[in-house]
């Protein structure tokens, strides 16, 4: 049975979340350590785990405006929006993709954002291109509002 759980701060799960994150780079940004992941979760306003038994097969970590988070992508939205829910990272274990888990995660986040009428903000890599994510977010109704080139990658910015 698959379970969506908002309880993402257990130490025994941190390593599993970290490992899943690292297995999904460069689609999601690499994390320097489990401790850094723990700090991200502490900064987060919303996070969700997808569990199959004790196995972490997906997660999402989101920030609200006003966070001390230093990400350049987060800062892009901080300059443009008064309030928002920023998707910092989302990953699904490769053996469980294309089974509706992404949609389930986003349906949950849409419900969360609806409570305070928050736009959902995120970026997707365009170099190297993350075409599955671009397609998914377009299908989910996100609109591109900007782009940025970094030294080692480029992103497109989206809101819904």
C-alpha positions as CSV (number, residue, x, y, z in Angstrom):
1,X,0.0,0.0,0.0
2,X,1.2,3.5,-0.9
3,X,0.9,6.2,1.8
4,X,1.3,9.9,1.5
5,X,2.8,11.2,4.7
6,X,3.5,14.7,5.8
7,X,5.8,13.3,8.5
8,X,9.2,13.8,6.8
9,X,11.5,14.7,9.7
10,X,12.3,11.2,11.1
11,X,16.1,10.6,11.3
12,X,15.7,7.0,10.1
13,X,14.1,8.3,6.9
14,X,16.5,11.2,6.2
15,X,19.1,8.9,4.7
16,X,16.5,7.3,2.4
17,X,15.3,10.7,1.3
18,X,18.9,11.8,0.8
19,X,19.7,8.7,-1.3
20,X,16.6,9.2,-3.4
21,X,17.5,12.8,-4.0
22,X,21.1,11.9,-5.0
23,X,19.8,9.2,-7.4
24,X,17.7,11.8,-9.2
25,X,20.5,14.3,-9.9
26,X,20.8,16.4,-12.0
27,X,17.0,16.6,-12.3
28,X,17.0,17.7,-8.7
29,X,19.9,19.5,-7.2
30,X,22.6,17.5,-5.5
31,X,22.7,17.8,-1.7
32,X,26.0,18.2,0.1
33,X,24.9,16.0,3.1
34,X,22.1,14.4,5.1
35,X,22.6,17.3,7.6
36,X,21.9,19.8,4.8
37,X,18.8,17.9,3.9
38,X,17.7,18.1,7.5
39,X,18.2,21.9,7.4
40,X,16.1,22.1,4.2
41,X,13.3,20.1,5.9
42,X,13.5,22.4,8.9
43,X,13.1,25.5,6.6
44,X,10.3,23.9,4.7
45,X,6.7,24.9,5.1
46,X,5.4,21.8,3.5
47,X,6.9,18.4,2.8
48,X,5.5,15.1,1.9
49,X,6.8,11.5,1.7
50,X,5.4,8.7,-0.5
51,X,5.9,5.4,1.3
52,X,5.5,1.8,0.2
53,X,5.8,0.0,3.5
54,X,8.9,1.5,5.1
55,X,10.4,2.3,1.7
56,X,10.6,6.0,0.7
57,X,9.6,6.0,-3.0
58,X,9.0,9.7,-3.4
59,X,9.1,13.1,-1.7
60,X,8.5,16.8,-2.1
61,X,10.0,19.7,-0.1
62,X,8.4,23.2,-0.4
63,X,9.2,26.6,1.1
64,X,7.0,29.6,1.8
65,X,7.9,33.2,1.2
66,X,10.1,34.8,3.9
67,X,12.3,31.7,4.4
68,X,16.0,32.1,5.1
69,X,16.6,29.7,2.2
70,X,19.5,31.0,0.1
71,X,18.7,29.3,-3.3
72,X,19.0,31.6,-6.3
73,X,15.9,30.0,-7.7
74,X,13.9,30.6,-4.5
75,X,15.2,34.3,-4.5
76,X,13.8,34.7,-8.1
77,X,10.3,34.0,-6.8
78,X,10.9,36.1,-3.6
79,X,11.5,39.1,-5.8
80,X,8.4,38.5,-8.0
81,X,5.7,37.3,-5.6
82,X,4.4,38.5,-2.2
83,X,3.3,35.1,-1.1
84,X,3.9,31.6,-2.7
85,X,4.7,28.0,-2.1
86,X,8.0,27.1,-3.7
87,X,8.7,23.5,-4.8
88,X,12.4,23.2,-3.9
89,X,12.6,19.5,-4.9
90,X,10.5,16.6,-5.8
91,X,11.6,13.1,-6.7
92,X,10.0,9.7,-7.3
93,X,12.0,6.4,-7.3
94,X,12.5,5.4,-11.0
95,X,10.7,2.0,-10.6
96,X,7.5,3.9,-9.5
97,X,7.3,6.6,-12.1
98,X,4.4,6.9,-14.5
99,X,2.0,5.4,-12.0
100,X,0.2,8.6,-11.0
101,X,2.4,9.4,-7.9
102,X,3.5,12.8,-9.3
103,X,-0.1,13.7,-9.9
104,X,-1.1,12.6,-6.4
105,X,1.8,14.6,-4.8
106,X,0.7,17.7,-6.8
107,X,-3.0,17.2,-6.0
108,X,-2.0,17.3,-2.3
109,X,0.1,20.4,-2.8
110,X,-2.7,22.1,-4.8
111,X,-5.0,21.5,-1.9
112,X,-2.5,22.9,0.6
113,X,-1.9,26.0,-1.6
114,X,-5.6,26.5,-2.1
115,X,-6.1,27.1,1.7
116,X,-4.3,30.5,1.5
117,X,-4.7,31.0,-2.3
118,X,-1.0,30.6,-2.9
119,X,0.6,30.4,-6.3
120,X,2.9,27.4,-6.6
121,X,6.3,28.3,-7.9
122,X,9.1,26.0,-9.2
123,X,11.9,25.7,-11.7
124,X,12.7,22.9,-14.1
125,X,16.1,22.3,-15.7
126,X,16.3,23.2,-19.4
127,X,20.1,22.5,-19.7
128,X,20.5,19.7,-19.2
129,X,16.9,19.4,-20.3
130,X,14.5,17.6,-18.0
131,X,11.9,17.0,-20.7
132,X,9.7,14.6,-18.6
133,X,9.4,17.3,-15.9
134,X,8.7,20.1,-18.4
135,X,5.9,17.9,-20.0
136,X,4.5,17.0,-16.6
137,X,4.3,20.6,-15.3
138,X,2.8,21.8,-18.6
139,X,0.1,19.1,-18.3
140,X,-0.5,20.1,-14.7
141,X,-1.2,23.7,-15.8
142,X,2.0,25.5,-14.9
143,X,3.0,28.6,-16.9
144,X,6.5,29.7,-17.6
145,X,7.3,33.2,-16.2
146,X,11.1,33.4,-16.7
147,X,14.4,31.6,-17.2
148,X,17.9,31.8,-16.0
149,X,21.3,30.5,-17.2
150,X,23.8,29.5,-14.6
151,X,27.4,28.5,-15.2
152,X,26.7,24.8,-15.2
153,X,22.9,24.6,-16.0
154,X,19.8,26.6,-17.0
155,X,16.3,26.6,-15.7
156,X,12.8,27.8,-16.6
157,X,10.6,29.3,-13.9
158,X,7.0,28.3,-13.6
159,X,3.9,29.2,-11.5
160,X,0.4,28.0,-11.2
